[in-house]
Amino acid sequence: MAAEFEGVTVVDHPLVQHKLTIMRDAETSTRGFRQLLRETAALICYEATRDLPLETVAIRTPLAPMQAKKIAGKKLVFASILRAGNGLLEGMLDLVPSARVAHIGMYRDPKTLQPVEYYFKAPEDLSERTVIAVDPMLATANSAVAAINLLKSRGAKDVRFVCLLAAPEGIRRFRAAHPDVPVFTAAIDSHLDDHGYIVPGLGDAGDRMYGTK
């Protein structure tokens, strides 16, 4: 992977790529898109949590006592960048149902492409938890950078970012602002168009997920 993409993991599992192709198809229904996004999010989350620390605990199986592994420390926090982030959030909660949830309300000004914050709610002890921020698209990265800035300002130290698609421009912008935050994505596409959309992409993830256009 090129040096500019260091810190970025492309989850190229066949199931992820298959589901992504169906989501890209303009003929895929709202229902189908939403379900596939949920399923793919769980698969990407699997990779994003691969290195979580473990501890050994004593348990008893139906047959014998044993020493077994479980995740150490406090529960994860999934930070959804509204509104499209909720599509990934649901799939990740399927995998880690005990995770805490933060919501970051931001929308992209269509003229300036800059993020406008309107809501933030998160657990108080972010500094003691692994925080995974989620948004389907890493396009200009303006919203993602602003969201991570906000999480860090509230104490988050161990932060990761999960998205469905990324553009090279967005990766460069994000990594320049937050080189300590690893990125997990299903694909890195060609480029951004004049409106800040990823090409070939899949359109507006929020609109396709909720049927609003």
Beta strands, then each sheet from edge to edge (+ up, - down):
strand 1: 8-10
strand 2: 54-60
strand 3: 65-71
strand 4: 77-82
strand 5: 100-108
strand 6: 115-121
strand 7: 130-134
strand 8: 137-138
strand 9: 158-162
strand 10: 165-166
strand 11: 183-185
strand 12: 187-188
strand 13: 191-192
strand 14: 198-199
sheet 1: 1+ 11+ 9+ 7+ 4+ 5+ 6-
sheet 2: 2+ 3-
sheet 3: 8+ 10+ 12+
sheet 4: 13+ 14-
end
